[in-house]
Amino acid sequence: MIQRAAAALFEISDEAREETITFIEAVAGDSTTEVPDLAAAFGEWCWLVYTRHGEVVEVLDAGCAR
């Protein structure tokens, strides 16, 4: 599963990859915000849908409109 996720990140543009990784880092670093079953982060062009299980962040969807 980790290999598939890593491969997916390298199939997108550098800008989209940077924005997606920034989302993941921000979500993973924010342990104080309570997250409902589903949460989302949006940027200028990209988005990340995720949920949290304790200290584990599960990315359910990530995409970019570029």
C-alpha positions as CSV (number, residue, x, y, z in Angstrom):
1,M,0.0,0.0,0.0
2,I,2.8,2.5,0.8
3,Q,4.5,1.7,-2.5
4,R,1.3,2.4,-4.4
5,A,0.8,5.7,-2.6
6,A,4.4,6.7,-3.3
7,A,4.0,5.8,-6.9
8,A,0.9,7.9,-7.2
9,L,2.7,10.9,-5.9
10,F,5.3,10.6,-8.6
11,E,2.7,10.4,-11.4
12,I,1.5,14.0,-10.7
13,S,3.2,17.3,-11.5
14,D,5.9,18.7,-9.1
15,E,3.6,21.5,-8.0
16,A,0.7,19.2,-7.2
17,R,3.0,16.8,-5.4
18,E,4.5,19.6,-3.3
19,E,1.0,20.9,-2.4
20,T,-0.3,17.3,-1.5
21,I,2.8,16.6,0.7
22,T,2.3,20.0,2.4
23,F,-1.3,19.0,3.2
24,I,-0.2,15.6,4.6
25,E,2.5,17.2,6.7
26,A,0.1,19.9,8.0
27,V,-2.7,17.4,8.9
28,A,-0.2,15.0,10.5
29,G,1.3,17.8,12.6
30,D,-2.0,19.1,13.9
31,S,-2.9,16.7,16.7
32,T,-5.1,19.3,18.5
33,T,-7.9,19.8,16.0
34,E,-10.7,17.2,16.4
35,V,-11.4,15.5,13.1
36,P,-14.9,14.1,12.3
37,D,-15.2,10.8,10.4
38,L,-14.1,12.6,7.2
39,A,-12.2,15.9,6.9
40,A,-10.7,17.8,4.0
41,A,-8.0,20.3,3.3
42,F,-8.1,22.5,0.2
43,G,-5.5,24.6,-1.5
44,E,-5.5,26.7,-4.6
45,W,-5.7,23.7,-6.9
46,C,-5.5,20.5,-4.9
47,W,-7.4,18.8,-2.1
48,L,-6.9,16.1,0.5
49,V,-9.7,14.0,2.1
50,Y,-8.7,12.2,5.2
51,T,-9.6,10.7,8.6
52,R,-7.6,10.3,11.7
53,H,-7.3,7.1,13.9
54,G,-5.5,8.3,17.0
55,E,-2.0,9.4,15.7
56,V,-2.5,7.8,12.3
57,V,-3.8,9.9,9.4
58,E,-5.5,7.9,6.7
59,V,-5.6,9.7,3.3
60,L,-8.8,8.6,1.5
61,D,-8.5,10.8,-1.6
62,A,-6.1,13.4,-3.0
63,G,-6.4,15.2,-6.2
64,C,-5.5,18.3,-8.2
65,A,-7.5,20.3,-10.7
66,R,-4.5,21.2,-12.9
